[in-house]
Amino acid sequence: MEALIALMVDHAVAVVFAVTFAARVGLPVPAAPVLVVAGGIAAIAEPVLLFAMVGAALVANVLGDAIWFYTGRIYGYHFMRLLCKISISPDSCVRRSESLITRWGGLSLVAAKFVPGVSVVAPPMAGALGMSSWRFLAFEILAALLWAGVFLALGWLFREQIQAVLEALANAGGVATAALVVVVAAMLARRWWRRRAFLRTTSMPRATIGELVTLMTREPAPIVIDVRGEAGIQVDPRRIPGALPIPLKALQQRRAELPFESGEREIILYCSCPNEVSAALAAQALVARGFKRARPLAGGLEAWVEAGHPTAAH
């Protein structure tokens, strides 16, 4: 532990850069707490280091988020589906970032820095939605300065408490190291458990692409609903022919005027999100309203396209 603290003191700027960059590219590292500790160390040891730390955090933020921004611009929604599938964060991250960017525009990049599960997804979403490079850079610099400034300032304000904690950790030696490992492991386990619990709440029978094709040849034909939001449709304007565009939020809040009645017709809902989360939540909302034959489409729009079936434009 003493060696770790000495490393932080001697290489504080490099540590701030490395941890911030790792967080921006999606690794589960506690960047914000590290910046708080770094701010406290700078206030105790050498206050001028704060300016170097702000610069390091700024460069790391811009570099890390620029990678995702241009990846989103090139690969669009497909990349964000992959990003959410490999993320520890819940699968609603794409939907949350869509809502954030649609509502706040460039300022969403500022807000996303402080929203767990969205900070990594917001830059590629901005790229996929066609935000200009200069606009991205301007808001990214503002967001990075605000984010780094807040946590470094917290470290400065609570420098005495941080010094006491560091001294206690140094005196505790191996026990403190073991406790730190346990705490980090517990945090990761909690996030994983929350993800599993979220997936269990959306577990319900799915309709396959083959089932939907068969149903569409029968009478009465199934009701197909596209539950994607405005941003999702802007990224990929394709839809299954005949699908009704009714966003998830409208179905959950019962704001949508449904052009059909509860009965025996099959209702198939689809999205472009990981694990069909939005479609499953929409199906649950319809089931709660008495539409007992509502099911999400396995694989969503992407599976329909990959199977070679035709699409229509919104």
URLIN-V276510 format. One record per backbone hydrogen bond with DSSP energy under -0.5 kcal/mol. NH is the residue of the N-H (numbers start at 1). CO is the residue of the C=O. E is the energy in kcal/mol with one decimal. If there is no record, write none. Layout:
BEGIN
NH:CO:E  NH:CO:E
END
This chain:
BEGIN
5:1:-2.4  6:2:-2.5  7:3:-2.2  8:4:-2.0  9:5:-2.1  10:6:-2.7  11:7:-2.3  12:9:-0.6  15:11:-2.7  16:12:-2.5  17:13:-2.3  18:14:-2.8  19:15:-2.8  20:16:-2.2  21:17:-2.6  22:18:-2.3  23:19:-2.2  24:20:-2.2  25:21:-1.8  26:23:-1.1  27:22:-2.4  29:27:-2.3  31:29:-2.0  34:30:-1.7  35:31:-2.3  36:32:-2.0  37:33:-2.3  38:34:-2.8  39:35:-2.6  40:36:-1.9  41:37:-2.5  42:38:-2.5  43:39:-2.0  44:40:-1.6  45:41:-3.3  46:42:-0.9  49:46:-2.5  50:47:-1.9  51:48:-0.9  52:48:-0.9  53:49:-2.6  54:50:-2.4  55:51:-2.1  56:52:-2.4  57:53:-2.7  58:54:-2.3  59:55:-2.5  60:56:-2.4  61:57:-2.4  62:58:-2.5  63:59:-2.6  64:60:-2.5  65:61:-2.7  66:62:-2.1  67:63:-1.6  68:64:-1.2  69:65:-2.7  70:66:-2.4  71:67:-1.6  72:68:-2.8  73:69:-1.8  74:70:-1.8  75:71:-3.1  76:72:-1.9  78:75:-1.0  79:76:-0.8  80:76:-1.1  81:77:-2.0  82:78:-1.7  83:79:-2.6  84:80:-2.2  85:81:-1.7  86:82:-1.9  87:83:-0.6  93:90:-1.3  94:91:-0.6  96:92:-2.6  97:93:-2.4  98:94:-2.4  99:95:-2.2  100:96:-2.3  101:97:-2.6  102:98:-2.6  103:99:-1.9  104:100:-2.8  105:101:-2.2  107:104:-1.4  108:105:-1.6  109:106:-1.6  110:107:-0.8  111:107:-2.1  112:108:-2.9  113:109:-0.6  113:110:-0.7  114:111:-1.6  115:112:-1.5  116:114:-0.6  118:115:-1.8  119:115:-1.3  122:118:-2.6  123:119:-0.6  124:120:-0.6  125:121:-2.0  126:122:-2.6  127:123:-2.2  128:124:-2.6  129:125:-2.0  130:127:-1.3  131:126:-2.3  136:132:-2.6  137:133:-2.7  138:134:-2.3  139:135:-2.2  140:136:-2.6  141:137:-2.4  142:138:-1.9  143:139:-2.7  144:140:-2.8  145:141:-2.5  146:142:-2.2  147:143:-2.8  148:144:-2.7  149:145:-2.4  150:146:-2.4  151:147:-1.7  152:148:-2.5  153:149:-2.2  154:150:-1.8  155:151:-1.8  156:152:-2.0  157:153:-2.6  158:154:-2.1  159:156:-1.1  162:158:-2.3  163:159:-2.5  164:160:-2.0  165:161:-2.2  166:162:-2.7  167:163:-2.3  168:164:-2.1  169:165:-2.5  170:166:-2.4  171:167:-2.2  172:168:-1.8  173:169:-1.4  175:172:-1.4  177:173:-1.6  178:174:-2.5  179:175:-2.4  180:176:-2.5  181:177:-2.2  182:178:-2.2  183:179:-2.4  184:180:-2.4  185:181:-2.5  186:182:-2.5  187:183:-2.2  188:184:-2.3  189:185:-2.5  190:186:-2.3  191:187:-2.0  192:188:-2.3  193:189:-2.6  194:190:-2.5  195:191:-1.9  196:192:-2.3  197:193:-2.9  198:194:-2.3  199:195:-2.3  200:196:-2.1  201:197:-1.6  202:198:-0.8  203:200:-1.3  204:202:-0.6  207:296:-2.8  212:208:-2.2  213:209:-2.4  214:210:-2.2  215:211:-2.8  216:212:-2.1  217:214:-1.3  218:215:-1.4  223:266:-3.1  224:222:-0.6  225:268:-2.6  226:244:-2.6  227:225:-0.7  227:270:-2.3  233:229:-2.1  234:230:-2.0  235:231:-2.1  236:232:-2.1  239:312:-2.1  241:310:-0.5  243:240:-2.3  244:224:-3.0  246:226:-1.6  246:244:-1.1  248:227:-1.8  251:247:-1.6  252:248:-2.7  253:249:-2.3  254:251:-0.6  255:250:-2.1  256:250:-1.2  258:256:-1.0  267:293:-2.1  268:223:-2.8  268:266:-0.5  269:267:-0.5  269:295:-2.4  270:225:-2.4  276:273:-1.6  277:274:-1.6  280:276:-2.6  281:277:-2.6  282:278:-2.3  283:279:-2.4  284:280:-2.3  285:281:-1.9  286:282:-2.0  287:283:-2.6  288:284:-2.1  289:285:-0.6  289:286:-0.8  290:287:-1.6  291:286:-2.5  292:290:-1.5  294:291:-1.1  295:267:-2.8  296:205:-0.6  297:269:-2.6  298:207:-2.8  298:296:-0.6  300:297:-1.5  301:271:-2.2  303:299:-1.4  304:300:-1.6  305:301:-2.4  306:302:-2.7  307:303:-1.6  308:305:-1.9  309:304:-1.7  312:239:-2.9  314:237:-1.6
END
